[in-house]
Amino acid sequence: GALVRVHELWEPGRLRITVRSSPGIAGPDHGLPVGGHGLRGLAERAALVGGHIESGPGGDGFVLRAELPLDGSGAGAR
């Protein structure tokens, strides 16, 4: 039942995404079931295309920011 806000900013050559959780969901140790590779997996996937993410506490909740290239010039672009 967590509420999140997602903000997308399309710029020439890149996409910026910010995801902010509602108060009460304070990050990866929130007690909800988890699987996969979480934030580390997201960071690895972003890096494969020349992007990056950062995450951590923000205000009363948790914030994840991603910046991804759109021009195909990323490290993993084919």
All heavy atoms as a GROMACS GRO file, in nm:
protein
  553
    1GLY      N    1   0.079  -0.120   0.000
    1GLY     CA    2   0.000   0.000   0.000
    1GLY      C    3   0.083   0.127   0.000
    1GLY      O    4   0.032   0.231   0.035
    2ALA      N    5   0.210   0.119  -0.036
    2ALA     CA    6   0.293   0.240  -0.038
    2ALA      C    7   0.250   0.331  -0.153
    2ALA      O    8   0.215   0.284  -0.260
    2ALA     CB    9   0.440   0.204  -0.054
    3LEU      N   10   0.255   0.459  -0.127
    3LEU     CA   11   0.229   0.558  -0.232
    3LEU      C   12   0.362   0.615  -0.279
    3LEU      O   13   0.450   0.641  -0.197
    3LEU     CB   14   0.141   0.670  -0.178
    3LEU     CG   15   0.002   0.630  -0.131
    3LEU    CD1   16  -0.069   0.749  -0.070
    3LEU    CD2   17  -0.079   0.572  -0.246
    4VAL      N   18   0.375   0.632  -0.409
    4VAL     CA   19   0.496   0.690  -0.464
    4VAL      C   20   0.460   0.798  -0.565
    4VAL      O   21   0.352   0.797  -0.623
    4VAL     CB   22   0.588   0.586  -0.532
    4VAL    CG1   23   0.637   0.483  -0.433
    4VAL    CG2   24   0.519   0.519  -0.649
    5ARG      N   25   0.552   0.892  -0.582
    5ARG     CA   26   0.539   0.992  -0.688
    5ARG      C   27   0.654   0.968  -0.785
    5ARG      O   28   0.768   0.949  -0.744
    5ARG     CB   29   0.547   1.133  -0.632
    5ARG     CG   30   0.420   1.173  -0.560
    5ARG     CD   31   0.422   1.319  -0.526
    5ARG     NE   32   0.511   1.335  -0.409
    5ARG     CZ   33   0.553   1.451  -0.364
    5ARG    NH1   34   0.521   1.562  -0.424
    5ARG    NH2   35   0.631   1.457  -0.258
    6VAL      N   36   0.621   0.971  -0.913
    6VAL     CA   37   0.720   0.951  -1.017
    6VAL      C   38   0.725   1.076  -1.103
    6VAL      O   39   0.622   1.124  -1.150
    6VAL     CB   40   0.687   0.828  -1.105
    6VAL    CG1   41   0.789   0.811  -1.215
    6VAL    CG2   42   0.677   0.702  -1.019
    7HIS      N   43   0.845   1.128  -1.122
    7HIS     CA   44   0.864   1.246  -1.206
    7HIS      C   45   0.961   1.209  -1.318
    7HIS      O   46   1.069   1.156  -1.291
    7HIS     CB   47   0.921   1.361  -1.123
    7HIS     CG   48   0.942   1.486  -1.202
    7HIS    ND1   49   1.065   1.521  -1.252
    7HIS    CD2   50   0.856   1.581  -1.241
    7HIS    CE1   51   1.052   1.634  -1.319
    7HIS    NE2   52   0.927   1.673  -1.314
    8GLU      N   53   0.921   1.233  -1.441
    8GLU     CA   54   1.006   1.206  -1.557
    8GLU      C   55   1.041   1.339  -1.623
    8GLU      O   56   0.955   1.424  -1.640
    8GLU     CB   57   0.933   1.120  -1.660
    8GLU     CG   58   0.891   0.986  -1.609
    8GLU     CD   59   0.805   0.912  -1.709
    8GLU    OE1   60   0.765   0.971  -1.813
    8GLU    OE2   61   0.775   0.796  -1.685
    9LEU      N   62   1.167   1.354  -1.659
    9LEU     CA   63   1.211   1.474  -1.729
    9LEU      C   64   1.287   1.430  -1.853
    9LEU      O   65   1.394   1.370  -1.842
    9LEU     CB   66   1.301   1.561  -1.639
    9LEU     CG   67   1.358   1.687  -1.704
    9LEU    CD1   68   1.246   1.781  -1.749
    9LEU    CD2   69   1.450   1.757  -1.606
   10TRP      N   70   1.227   1.454  -1.968
   10TRP     CA   71   1.289   1.419  -2.096
   10TRP      C   72   1.368   1.539  -2.144
   10TRP      O   73   1.315   1.649  -2.156
   10TRP     CB   74   1.181   1.384  -2.199
   10TRP     CG   75   1.105   1.261  -2.162
   10TRP    CD1   76   1.000   1.253  -2.074
   10TRP    CD2   77   1.126   1.129  -2.210
   10TRP    NE1   78   0.956   1.124  -2.065
   10TRP    CE2   79   1.031   1.045  -2.147
   10TRP    CE3   80   1.217   1.073  -2.299
   10TRP    CZ2   81   1.024   0.909  -2.172
   10TRP    CZ3   82   1.208   0.937  -2.324
   10TRP    CH2   83   1.114   0.857  -2.261
   11GLU      N   84   1.496   1.519  -2.168
   11GLU     CA   85   1.584   1.624  -2.219
   11GLU      C   86   1.654   1.570  -2.343
   11GLU      O   87   1.657   1.449  -2.365
   11GLU     CB   88   1.689   1.660  -2.112
   11GLU     CG   89   1.629   1.715  -1.985
   11GLU     CD   90   1.734   1.742  -1.880
   11GLU    OE1   91   1.839   1.674  -1.880
   11GLU    OE2   92   1.712   1.831  -1.797
   12PRO      N   93   1.710   1.658  -2.424
   12PRO     CA   94   1.784   1.607  -2.540
   12PRO      C   95   1.894   1.510  -2.497
   12PRO      O   96   1.980   1.544  -2.418
   12PRO     CB   97   1.844   1.734  -2.603
   12PRO     CG   98   1.752   1.844  -2.558
   12PRO     CD   99   1.707   1.804  -2.419
   13GLY      N  100   1.883   1.388  -2.541
   13GLY     CA  101   1.986   1.288  -2.514
   13GLY      C  102   1.977   1.214  -2.383
   13GLY      O  103   2.056   1.125  -2.358
   14ARG      N  104   1.883   1.251  -2.295
   14ARG     CA  105   1.876   1.179  -2.167
   14ARG      C  106   1.737   1.186  -2.105
   14ARG      O  107   1.657   1.275  -2.135
   14ARG     CB  108   1.980   1.231  -2.070
   14ARG     CG  109   1.953   1.370  -2.021
   14ARG     CD  110   2.059   1.414  -1.925
   14ARG     NE  111   2.056   1.559  -1.913
   14ARG     CZ  112   2.148   1.628  -1.853
   14ARG    NH1  113   2.251   1.567  -1.800
   14ARG    NH2  114   2.140   1.758  -1.845
   15LEU      N  115   1.714   1.091  -2.016
   15LEU     CA  116   1.591   1.083  -1.939
   15LEU      C  117   1.628   1.082  -1.792
   15LEU      O  118   1.716   1.006  -1.750
   15LEU     CB  119   1.516   0.954  -1.974
   15LEU     CG  120   1.397   0.917  -1.885
   15LEU    CD1  121   1.287   1.022  -1.894
   15LEU    CD2  122   1.345   0.780  -1.924
   16ARG      N  123   1.564   1.168  -1.715
   16ARG     CA  124   1.583   1.170  -1.570
   16ARG      C  125   1.453   1.126  -1.505
   16ARG      O  126   1.347   1.177  -1.539
   16ARG     CB  127   1.620   1.310  -1.521
   16ARG     CG  128   1.753   1.356  -1.570
   16ARG     CD  129   1.783   1.491  -1.513
   16ARG     NE  130   1.904   1.544  -1.574
   16ARG     CZ  131   1.979   1.635  -1.517
   16ARG    NH1  132   1.947   1.686  -1.400
   16ARG    NH2  133   2.088   1.677  -1.577
   17ILE      N  134   1.464   1.033  -1.412
   17ILE     CA  135   1.347   0.981  -1.341
   17ILE      C  136   1.373   0.994  -1.191
   17ILE      O  137   1.480   0.958  -1.142
   17ILE     CB  138   1.323   0.833  -1.375
   17ILE    CG1  139   1.305   0.814  -1.524
   17ILE    CG2  140   1.202   0.779  -1.298
   17ILE    CD1  141   1.308   0.669  -1.569
   18THR      N  142   1.273   1.046  -1.119
   18THR     CA  143   1.279   1.052  -0.974
   18THR      C  144   1.157   0.979  -0.919
   18THR      O  145   1.044   1.006  -0.960
   18THR     CB  146   1.279   1.197  -0.922
   18THR    OG1  147   1.390   1.266  -0.981
   18THR    CG2  148   1.288   1.203  -0.771
   19VAL      N  149   1.181   0.885  -0.829
   19VAL     CA  150   1.073   0.812  -0.761
   19VAL      C  151   1.087   0.842  -0.613
   19VAL      O  152   1.192   0.819  -0.554
   19VAL     CB  153   1.084   0.660  -0.787
   19VAL    CG1  154   0.971   0.586  -0.716
   19VAL    CG2  155   1.085   0.629  -0.935
   20ARG      N  156   0.979   0.895  -0.555
   20ARG     CA  157   0.981   0.933  -0.413
   20ARG      C  158   0.868   0.858  -0.342
   20ARG      O  159   0.754   0.865  -0.384
   20ARG     CB  160   0.961   1.084  -0.401
   20ARG     CG  161   0.971   1.137  -0.261
   20ARG     CD  162   0.955   1.289  -0.259
   20ARG     NE  163   1.054   1.356  -0.342
   20ARG     CZ  164   1.175   1.394  -0.301
   20ARG    NH1  165   1.213   1.369  -0.178
   20ARG    NH2  166   1.256   1.456  -0.384
   21SER      N  167   0.904   0.785  -0.236
   21SER     CA  168   0.804   0.708  -0.161
   21SER      C  169   0.730   0.798  -0.063
   21SER      O  170   0.776   0.904  -0.026
   21SER     CB  171   0.869   0.594  -0.085
   21SER     OG  172   0.941   0.642   0.025
   22SER      N  173   0.615   0.749  -0.021
   22SER     CA  174   0.537   0.819   0.079
   22SER      C  175   0.603   0.804   0.215
   22SER      O  176   0.682   0.714   0.238
   22SER     CB  177   0.396   0.760   0.084
   22SER     OG  178   0.402   0.623   0.118
   23PRO      N  179   0.571   0.894   0.307
   23PRO     CA  180   0.624   0.878   0.442
   23PRO      C  181   0.589   0.741   0.498
   23PRO      O  182   0.482   0.687   0.469
   23PRO     CB  183   0.553   0.989   0.521
   23PRO     CG  184   0.519   1.092   0.418
   23PRO     CD  185   0.489   1.013   0.292
   24GLY      N  186   0.681   0.686   0.573
   24GLY     CA  187   0.657   0.556   0.633
   24GLY      C  188   0.727   0.443   0.560
   24GLY      O  189   0.748   0.336   0.614
   25ILE      N  190   0.767   0.464   0.435
   25ILE     CA  191   0.846   0.365   0.363
   25ILE      C  192   0.985   0.425   0.355
   25ILE      O  193   1.014   0.508   0.272
   25ILE     CB  194   0.789   0.337   0.221
   25ILE    CG1  195   0.645   0.292   0.230
   25ILE    CG2  196   0.875   0.236   0.149
   25ILE    CD1  197   0.623   0.161   0.303
   26ALA      N  198   1.072   0.382   0.444
   26ALA     CA  199   1.200   0.451   0.463
   26ALA      C  200   1.317   0.389   0.391
   26ALA      O  201   1.429   0.420   0.420
   26ALA     CB  202   1.229   0.461   0.611
   27GLY      N  203   1.297   0.300   0.300
   27GLY     CA  204   1.410   0.246   0.226
   27GLY      C  205   1.408   0.096   0.216
   27GLY      O  206   1.307   0.032   0.241
   28PRO      N  207   1.522   0.038   0.180
   28PRO     CA  208   1.526  -0.104   0.152
   28PRO      C  209   1.502  -0.193   0.272
   28PRO      O  210   1.471  -0.310   0.256
   28PRO     CB  211   1.667  -0.126   0.095
   28PRO     CG  212   1.744  -0.003   0.125
   28PRO     CD  213   1.646   0.106   0.154
   29ASP      N  214   1.510  -0.142   0.394
   29ASP     CA  215   1.485  -0.224   0.513
   29ASP      C  216   1.345  -0.203   0.566
   29ASP      O  217   1.323  -0.196   0.687
   29ASP     CB  218   1.588  -0.189   0.622
   29ASP     CG  219   1.729  -0.220   0.579
   29ASP    OD1  220   1.747  -0.319   0.506
   29ASP    OD2  221   1.820  -0.145   0.617
   30HIS      N  222   1.247  -0.196   0.479
   30HIS     CA  223   1.110  -0.165   0.516
   30HIS      C  224   1.032  -0.286   0.564
   30HIS      O  225   0.919  -0.273   0.606
   30HIS     CB  226   1.038  -0.100   0.400
   30HIS     CG  227   1.058  -0.173   0.271
   30HIS    ND1  228   1.020  -0.303   0.252
   30HIS    CD2  229   1.117  -0.133   0.158
   30HIS    CE1  230   1.054  -0.341   0.130
   30HIS    NE2  231   1.114  -0.239   0.071
   31GLY      N  232   1.089  -0.407   0.560
   31GLY     CA  233   1.021  -0.526   0.609
   31GLY      C  234   0.932  -0.595   0.507
   31GLY      O  235   0.872  -0.697   0.538
   32LEU      N  236   0.922  -0.543   0.387
   32LEU     CA  237   0.843  -0.608   0.284
   32LEU      C  238   0.925  -0.719   0.219
   32LEU      O  239   1.048  -0.714   0.219
   32LEU     CB  240   0.801  -0.505   0.177
   32LEU     CG  241   0.712  -0.392   0.223
   32LEU    CD1  242   0.693  -0.290   0.113
   32LEU    CD2  243   0.578  -0.445   0.270
   33PRO      N  244   0.858  -0.822   0.165
   33PRO     CA  245   0.934  -0.928   0.099
   33PRO      C  246   1.013  -0.873  -0.020
   33PRO      O  247   0.966  -0.784  -0.090
   33PRO     CB  248   0.827  -1.026   0.051
   33PRO     CG  249   0.696  -0.966   0.080
   33PRO     CD  250   0.716  -0.841   0.159
   34VAL      N  251   1.134  -0.925  -0.037
   34VAL     CA  252   1.218  -0.879  -0.147
   34VAL      C  253   1.270  -0.999  -0.224
   34VAL      O  254   1.276  -1.110  -0.173
   34VAL     CB  255   1.336  -0.794  -0.098
   34VAL    CG1  256   1.287  -0.666  -0.032
   34VAL    CG2  257   1.423  -0.871  -0.001
   35GLY      N  258   1.310  -0.975  -0.346
   35GLY     CA  259   1.370  -1.077  -0.429
   35GLY      C  260   1.452  -1.009  -0.537
   35GLY      O  261   1.442  -0.888  -0.557
   36GLY      N  262   1.534  -1.082  -0.604
   36GLY     CA  263   1.613  -1.024  -0.710
   36GLY      C  264   1.735  -0.953  -0.655
   36GLY      O  265   1.787  -0.988  -0.550
   37HIS      N  266   1.778  -0.849  -0.726
   37HIS     CA  267   1.902  -0.782  -0.689
   37HIS      C  268   1.881  -0.638  -0.648
   37HIS      O  269   1.978  -0.564  -0.631
   37HIS     CB  270   2.001  -0.792  -0.805
   37HIS     CG  271   2.034  -0.934  -0.839
   37HIS    ND1  272   2.118  -1.011  -0.762
   37HIS    CD2  273   1.988  -1.014  -0.938
   37HIS    CE1  274   2.125  -1.132  -0.814
   37HIS    NE2  275   2.048  -1.136  -0.921
   38GLY      N  276   1.760  -0.594  -0.635
   38GLY     CA  277   1.727  -0.464  -0.577
   38GLY      C  278   1.800  -0.346  -0.636
   38GLY      O  279   1.820  -0.335  -0.757
   39LEU      N  280   1.842  -0.256  -0.549
   39LEU     CA  281   1.907  -0.133  -0.592
   39LEU      C  282   2.038  -0.159  -0.663
   39LEU      O  283   2.073  -0.090  -0.757
   39LEU     CB  284   1.929  -0.041  -0.471
   39LEU     CG  285   1.802   0.011  -0.405
   39LEU    CD1  286   1.836   0.087  -0.277
   39LEU    CD2  287   1.723   0.098  -0.500
   40ARG      N  288   2.111  -0.261  -0.620
   40ARG     CA  289   2.236  -0.295  -0.686
   40ARG      C  290   2.209  -0.336  -0.831
   40ARG      O  291   2.280  -0.296  -0.923
   40ARG     CB  292   2.308  -0.406  -0.613
   40ARG     CG  293   2.442  -0.440  -0.678
   40ARG     CD  294   2.514  -0.548  -0.605
   40ARG     NE  295   2.519  -0.515  -0.463
   40ARG     CZ  296   2.575  -0.591  -0.372
   40ARG    NH1  297   2.630  -0.705  -0.406
   40ARG    NH2  298   2.576  -0.555  -0.245
   41GLY      N  299   2.106  -0.417  -0.853
   41GLY     CA  300   2.071  -0.458  -0.988
   41GLY      C  301   2.029  -0.341  -1.075
   41GLY      O  302   2.066  -0.333  -1.192
   42LEU      N  303   1.953  -0.248  -1.018
   42LEU     CA  304   1.915  -0.128  -1.093
   42LEU      C  305   2.037  -0.047  -1.133
   42LEU      O  306   2.048   0.001  -1.246
   42LEU     CB  307   1.820  -0.041  -1.011
   42LEU     CG  308   1.678  -0.092  -0.990
   42LEU    CD1  309   1.604  -0.001  -0.893
   42LEU    CD2  310   1.606  -0.100  -1.122
   43ALA      N  311   2.130  -0.030  -1.039
   43ALA     CA  312   2.251   0.048  -1.068
   43ALA      C  313   2.333  -0.020  -1.177
   43ALA      O  314   2.386   0.047  -1.267
   43ALA     CB  315   2.334   0.065  -0.942
   44GLU      N  316   2.344  -0.152  -1.172
   44GLU     CA  317   2.420  -0.224  -1.274
   44GLU      C  318   2.356  -0.210  -1.412
   44GLU      O  319   2.425  -0.189  -1.511
   44GLU     CB  320   2.431  -0.372  -1.236
   44GLU     CG  321   2.522  -0.396  -1.118
   44GLU     CD  322   2.519  -0.539  -1.067
   44GLU    OE1  323   2.441  -0.622  -1.121
   44GLU    OE2  324   2.595  -0.569  -0.974
   45ARG      N  325   2.224  -0.220  -1.417
   45ARG     CA  326   2.155  -0.207  -1.546
   45ARG      C  327   2.168  -0.066  -1.602
   45ARG      O  328   2.187  -0.047  -1.722
   45ARG     CB  329   2.009  -0.247  -1.531
   45ARG     CG  330   1.990  -0.395  -1.517
   45ARG     CD  331   1.844  -0.430  -1.488
   45ARG     NE  332   1.824  -0.571  -1.480
   45ARG     CZ  333   1.842  -0.645  -1.371
   45ARG    NH1  334   1.884  -0.588  -1.259
   45ARG    NH2  335   1.819  -0.775  -1.373
   46ALA      N  336   2.157   0.034  -1.516
   46ALA     CA  337   2.175   0.173  -1.561
   46ALA      C  338   2.316   0.194  -1.615
   46ALA      O  339   2.335   0.256  -1.720
   46ALA     CB  340   2.145   0.270  -1.448
   47ALA      N  341   2.415   0.140  -1.545
   47ALA     CA  342   2.554   0.155  -1.588
   47ALA      C  343   2.580   0.088  -1.722
   47ALA      O  344   2.660   0.137  -1.802
   47ALA     CB  345   2.649   0.099  -1.482
   48LEU      N  346   2.511  -0.021  -1.749
   48LEU     CA  347   2.529  -0.091  -1.877
   48LEU      C  348   2.496  -0.003  -1.997
   48LEU      O  349   2.552  -0.023  -2.105
   48LEU     CB  350   2.443  -0.218  -1.882
   48LEU     CG  351   2.495  -0.336  -1.801
   48LEU    CD1  352   2.392  -0.449  -1.802
   48LEU    CD2  353   2.628  -0.385  -1.857
   49VAL      N  354   2.405   0.092  -1.979
   49VAL     CA  355   2.368   0.180  -2.090
   49VAL      C  356   2.428   0.319  -2.075
   49VAL      O  357   2.389   0.412  -2.144
   49VAL     CB  358   2.214   0.188  -2.107
   49VAL    CG1  359   2.156   0.052  -2.142
   49VAL    CG2  360   2.146   0.246  -1.985
   50GLY      N  361   2.522   0.335  -1.980
   50GLY     CA  362   2.588   0.463  -1.962
   50GLY      C  363   2.517   0.558  -1.868
   50GLY      O  364   2.548   0.676  -1.863
   51GLY      N  365   2.423   0.507  -1.789
   51GLY     CA  366   2.350   0.589  -1.694
   51GLY      C  367   2.394   0.564  -1.552
   51GLY      O  368   2.492   0.494  -1.527
   52HIS      N  369   2.322   0.622  -1.458
   52HIS     CA  370   2.351   0.598  -1.318
   52HIS      C  371   2.227   0.622  -1.234
   52HIS      O  372   2.132   0.686  -1.278
   52HIS     CB  373   2.466   0.688  -1.269
   52HIS     CG  374   2.433   0.833  -1.267
   52HIS    ND1  375   2.448   0.912  -1.377
   52HIS    CD2  376   2.384   0.913  -1.169
   52HIS    CE1  377   2.411   1.036  -1.347
   52HIS    NE2  378   2.372   1.039  -1.222
   53ILE      N  379   2.227   0.565  -1.113
   53ILE     CA  380   2.120   0.592  -1.017
   53ILE      C  381   2.183   0.630  -0.884
   53ILE      O  382   2.298   0.598  -0.855
   53ILE     CB  383   2.024   0.472  -0.997
   53ILE    CG1  384   2.093   0.357  -0.927
   53ILE    CG2  385   1.962   0.427  -1.128
   53ILE    CD1  386   1.996   0.255  -0.871
   54GLU      N  387   2.105   0.698  -0.804
   54GLU     CA  388   2.140   0.726  -0.666
   54GLU      C  389   2.012   0.710  -0.585
   54GLU      O  390   1.902   0.735  -0.635
   54GLU     CB  391   2.201   0.865  -0.649
   54GLU     CG  392   2.113   0.977  -0.698
   54GLU     CD  393   2.183   1.112  -0.692
   54GLU    OE1  394   2.296   1.122  -0.741
   54GLU    OE2  395   2.123   1.206  -0.637
   55SER      N  396   2.026   0.666  -0.462
   55SER     CA  397   1.908   0.644  -0.380
   55SER      C  398   1.944   0.662  -0.233
   55SER      O  399   2.060   0.653  -0.194
   55SER     CB  400   1.854   0.504  -0.403
   55SER     OG  401   1.952   0.406  -0.371
   56GLY      N  402   1.842   0.691  -0.155
   56GLY     CA  403   1.860   0.705  -0.012
   56GLY      C  404   1.743   0.778   0.050
   56GLY      O  405   1.645   0.811  -0.017
   57PRO      N  406   1.753   0.803   0.180
   57PRO     CA  407   1.646   0.875   0.248
   57PRO      C  408   1.628   1.014   0.188
   57PRO      O  409   1.725   1.077   0.147
   57PRO     CB  410   1.696   0.886   0.393
   57PRO     CG  411   1.804   0.785   0.405
   57PRO     CD  412   1.862   0.767   0.267
   58GLY      N  413   1.503   1.057   0.182
   58GLY     CA  414   1.474   1.190   0.130
   58GLY      C  415   1.348   1.244   0.192
   58GLY      O  416   1.240   1.193   0.169
   59GLY      N  417   1.362   1.342   0.277
   59GLY     CA  418   1.245   1.394   0.348
   59GLY      C  419   1.191   1.289   0.442
   59GLY      O  420   1.266   1.233   0.522
   60ASP      N  421   1.064   1.257   0.429
   60ASP     CA  422   1.001   1.158   0.516
   60ASP      C  423   1.001   1.019   0.456
   60ASP      O  424   0.950   0.926   0.516
   60ASP     CB  425   0.855   1.198   0.544
   60ASP     CG  426   0.846   1.323   0.630
   60ASP    OD1  427   0.940   1.348   0.707
   60ASP    OD2  428   0.745   1.394   0.619
   61GLY      N  429   1.052   1.002   0.335
   61GLY     CA  430   1.046   0.872   0.269
   61GLY      C  431   1.180   0.832   0.211
   61GLY      O  432   1.286   0.858   0.268
   62PHE      N  433   1.176   0.772   0.093
   62PHE     CA  434   1.294   0.722   0.025
   62PHE      C  435   1.290   0.774  -0.118
   62PHE      O  436   1.183   0.781  -0.178
   62PHE     CB  437   1.291   0.569   0.026
   62PHE     CG  438   1.420   0.505  -0.016
   62PHE    CD1  439   1.527   0.496   0.071
   62PHE    CD2  440   1.434   0.452  -0.144
   62PHE    CE1  441   1.645   0.436   0.033
   62PHE    CE2  442   1.552   0.392  -0.183
   62PHE     CZ  443   1.658   0.383  -0.094
   63VAL      N  444   1.406   0.812  -0.173
   63VAL     CA  445   1.412   0.870  -0.307
   63VAL      C  446   1.510   0.791  -0.392
   63VAL      O  447   1.619   0.756  -0.346
   63VAL     CB  448   1.456   1.018  -0.303
   63VAL    CG1  449   1.466   1.076  -0.443
   63VAL    CG2  450   1.360   1.099  -0.219
   64LEU      N  451   1.469   0.763  -0.514
   64LEU     CA  452   1.557   0.702  -0.613
   64LEU      C  453   1.560   0.795  -0.734
   64LEU      O  454   1.455   0.837  -0.782
   64LEU     CB  455   1.506   0.565  -0.655
   64LEU     CG  456   1.594   0.497  -0.759
   64LEU    CD1  457   1.624   0.355  -0.716
   64LEU    CD2  458   1.529   0.499  -0.894
   65ARG      N  459   1.681   0.831  -0.778
   65ARG     CA  460   1.697   0.916  -0.896
   65ARG      C  461   1.778   0.840  -0.999
   65ARG      O  462   1.882   0.782  -0.965
   65ARG     CB  463   1.769   1.046  -0.861
   65ARG     CG  464   1.688   1.138  -0.774
   65ARG     CD  465   1.764   1.267  -0.741
   65ARG     NE  466   1.686   1.351  -0.655
   65ARG     CZ  467   1.690   1.346  -0.522
   65ARG    NH1  468   1.769   1.262  -0.461
   65ARG    NH2  469   1.614   1.427  -0.450
   66ALA      N  470   1.731   0.840  -1.122
   66ALA     CA  471   1.802   0.774  -1.231
   66ALA      C  472   1.823   0.871  -1.346
   66ALA      O  473   1.735   0.955  -1.373
   66ALA     CB  474   1.722   0.653  -1.281
   67GLU      N  475   1.937   0.860  -1.409
   67GLU     CA  476   1.964   0.938  -1.530
   67GLU      C  477   2.012   0.839  -1.636
   67GLU      O  478   2.109   0.766  -1.613
   67GLU     CB  479   2.068   1.045  -1.506
   67GLU     CG  480   2.088   1.132  -1.628
   67GLU     CD  481   2.178   1.252  -1.600
   67GLU    OE1  482   2.166   1.313  -1.493
   67GLU    OE2  483   2.258   1.282  -1.689
   68LEU      N  484   1.942   0.835  -1.748
   68LEU     CA  485   1.970   0.739  -1.855
   68LEU      C  486   1.989   0.810  -1.988
   68LEU      O  487   1.911   0.900  -2.020
   68LEU     CB  488   1.855   0.639  -1.866
   68LEU     CG  489   1.819   0.564  -1.739
   68LEU    CD1  490   1.687   0.491  -1.754
   68LEU    CD2  491   1.931   0.469  -1.700
   69PRO      N  492   2.089   0.771  -2.065
   69PRO     CA  493   2.107   0.832  -2.196
   69PRO      C  494   2.002   0.781  -2.294
   69PRO      O  495   1.958   0.668  -2.285
   69PRO     CB  496   2.248   0.787  -2.238
   69PRO     CG  497   2.268   0.658  -2.166
   69PRO     CD  498   2.192   0.671  -2.036
   70LEU      N  499   1.963   0.867  -2.386
   70LEU     CA  500   1.865   0.828  -2.488
   70LEU      C  501   1.925   0.823  -2.628
   70LEU      O  502   1.858   0.784  -2.722
   70LEU     CB  503   1.749   0.929  -2.489
   70LEU     CG  504   1.664   0.934  -2.364
   70LEU    CD1  505   1.562   1.046  -2.375
   70LEU    CD2  506   1.596   0.801  -2.339
   71ASP      N  507   2.050   0.860  -2.641
   71ASP     CA  508   2.108   0.872  -2.774
   71ASP      C  509   2.183   0.749  -2.822
   71ASP      O  510   2.243   0.751  -2.929
   71ASP     CB  511   2.201   0.994  -2.779
   71ASP     CG  512   2.316   0.984  -2.679
   71ASP    OD1  513   2.331   0.879  -2.613
   71ASP    OD2  514   2.389   1.083  -2.666
   72GLY      N  515   2.184   0.642  -2.742
   72GLY     CA  516   2.251   0.521  -2.786
   72GLY      C  517   2.401   0.523  -2.769
   72GLY      O  518   2.471   0.433  -2.813
   73SER      N  519   2.454   0.624  -2.700
   73SER     CA  520   2.599   0.632  -2.684
   73SER      C  521   2.648   0.569  -2.555
   73SER      O  522   2.764   0.580  -2.521
   73SER     CB  523   2.645   0.779  -2.688
   73SER     OG  524   2.591   0.849  -2.577
   74GLY      N  525   2.558   0.504  -2.480
   74GLY     CA  526   2.595   0.444  -2.353
   74GLY      C  527   2.695   0.330  -2.370
   74GLY      O  528   2.714   0.275  -2.479
   75ALA      N  529   2.759   0.294  -2.260
   75ALA     CA  530   2.863   0.191  -2.263
   75ALA      C  531   2.813   0.059  -2.318
   75ALA      O  532   2.886  -0.014  -2.383
   75ALA     CB  533   2.920   0.172  -2.123
   76GLY      N  534   2.687   0.026  -2.291
   76GLY     CA  535   2.635  -0.103  -2.337
   76GLY      C  536   2.553  -0.095  -2.463
   76GLY      O  537   2.492  -0.192  -2.504
   77ALA      N  538   2.546   0.022  -2.525
   77ALA     CA  539   2.464   0.037  -2.645
   77ALA      C  540   2.520  -0.046  -2.759
   77ALA      O  541   2.640  -0.061  -2.776
   77ALA     CB  542   2.459   0.185  -2.687
   78ARG      N  543   2.430  -0.101  -2.839
   78ARG     CA  544   2.469  -0.183  -2.954
   78ARG      C  545   2.418  -0.121  -3.081
   78ARG      O  546   2.318  -0.070  -3.092
   78ARG     CB  547   2.412  -0.323  -2.941
   78ARG     CG  548   2.464  -0.394  -2.818
   78ARG     CD  549   2.406  -0.536  -2.815
   78ARG     NE  550   2.409  -0.590  -2.683
   78ARG     CZ  551   2.510  -0.660  -2.635
   78ARG    NH1  552   2.614  -0.684  -2.706
   78ARG    NH2  553   2.505  -0.708  -2.514
   0.00000   0.00000   0.00000
